[in-house]
């Protein structure tokens, strides 16, 4: 018996020895499918390395308003709120709702920059609230642990990185979930 698998739009014919029973064939098919899924998943992770994206149960404007309010409630400074859709509209282009919030806390970020000044390219923190083509609202941000790894930050700032990650997780969770 033979069957064909399509990989990267190329057919691959596989001959199966008829001596194998159906259970063995199913086991092999499951292993192949699992391997394919793992490979594809790995490609997706690499495509957005360090980026965390979570769905919101609120619309884009409400999600951003909730995020900004929670950031301020946690004692962080909001440096800017950028409405990319408004910017697009100003030049005659359309863009689904997309807003960026730039925020941070010098007490949390300074130790990271003392460890390696290049992390300053990724600080202050940023969170993007956006709407996809189906109308689902998402919130995306760079994972602080990934930023630490990206800039080779040492163990001396692990506590600051963990605290930043916990604060970011808390504010984004509050912004995206229903009370």
HUNOR-V641744 format. One record per residue. PHI is phi in whole degrees, 0 to 359 (none if undefined). OMEGA is omega in whole degrees, -180 to 180 (NA if undefined). NEAR is the number of other C-alpha atoms within 12 Angstrom. Layout:
# HUNOR-V641744
PHI_OMEGA_NEAR / PHI_OMEGA_NEAR
This chain:
# HUNOR-V641744
none_179_14 / 227_173_12 / 217_-176_14 / 241_177_14 / 244_178_17 / 261_177_12 / 233_-178_15 / 52_178_9 / 64_178_8 / 243_179_9 / 287_177_11 / 232_180_13 / 273_-179_13 / 233_176_16 / 268_180_14 / 247_178_18 / 295_-177_13 / 294_177_11 / 291_180_11 / 286_179_14 / 282_-176_13 / 301_-179_14 / 298_180_11 / 294_179_15 / 296_178_21 / 295_179_14 / 299_179_14 / 297_179_17 / 296_179_18 / 295_179_14 / 297_179_14 / 298_-179_17 / 298_179_16 / 298_179_14 / 297_179_14 / 298_179_18 / 297_180_15 / 297_179_14 / 294_179_15 / 295_179_16 / 298_179_15 / 300_178_14 / 295_179_13 / 297_-180_14 / 297_180_15 / 294_-178_12 / 295_-178_12 / 231_-176_17 / 305_177_21 / 83_-178_21 / 268_175_22 / 255_180_28 / 231_-179_25 / 233_178_27 / 283_177_27 / 246_176_31 / 270_179_25 / 238_175_28 / 289_-176_29 / 301_-177_31 / 295_-180_30 / 296_178_26 / 299_-179_39 / 294_178_39 / 299_179_25 / 295_179_29 / 297_-179_42 / 300_180_37 / 296_-179_22 / 290_177_27 / 301_180_33 / 294_180_21 / 297_179_17 / 274_176_23 / 83_178_18 / 270_180_27 / 264_172_25 / 267_-179_27 / 271_-179_21 / 197_171_18 / 231_-173_24 / 250_179_24 / 263_-178_24 / 296_180_23 / 295_178_23 / 294_177_19 / 297_178_18 / 296_-179_17 / 298_-179_15 / 295_178_12 / 249_175_11 / 80_179_10 / 247_178_12 / 253_178_14 / 208_176_20 / 300_-179_26 / 310_-178_31 / 210_179_34 / 230_180_35 / 243_175_33 / 249_178_38 / 250_-173_29 / 207_178_35 / 177_-177_31 / 210_-177_27 / 301_180_22 / 296_179_18 / 274_-175_30 / 277_-177_35 / 300_178_22 / 301_179_27 / 292_180_38 / 288_175_28 / 292_179_20 / 289_177_22 / 203_-176_24 / 303_-178_18 / 294_178_20 / 295_178_27 / 298_176_23 / 291_-179_17 / 254_177_27 / 243_-1_32 / 297_180_31 / 294_178_35 / 224_173_35 / 225_-179_41 / 249_174_38 / 253_-175_43 / 213_-180_37 / 244_179_31 / 273_-176_18 / 297_180_12 / 270_179_9 / 92_178_17 / 280_178_22 / 265_-179_31 / 231_174_37 / 232_-178_43 / 237_176_34 / 204_176_35 / 280_179_31 / 291_-179_31 / 302_178_38 / 295_177_32 / 294_178_24 / 299_179_35 / 299_179_36 / 292_-180_22 / 303_-176_20 / 260_176_23 / 64_-180_20 / 291_-176_27 / 274_180_21 / 296_-178_16 / 296_180_17 / 246_180_27 / 304_-179_23 / 296_179_20 / 293_178_28 / 295_179_31 / 297_179_23 / 295_178_22 / 296_179_37 / 298_-180_28 / 296_179_19 / 295_180_29 / 295_177_36 / 299_-178_30 / 295_-178_19 / 290_-180_32 / 288_178_40 / 295_179_30 / 297_-178_30 / 291_-171_37 / 256_-177_34 / 251_179_23 / 283_-179_15 / 294_NA_9
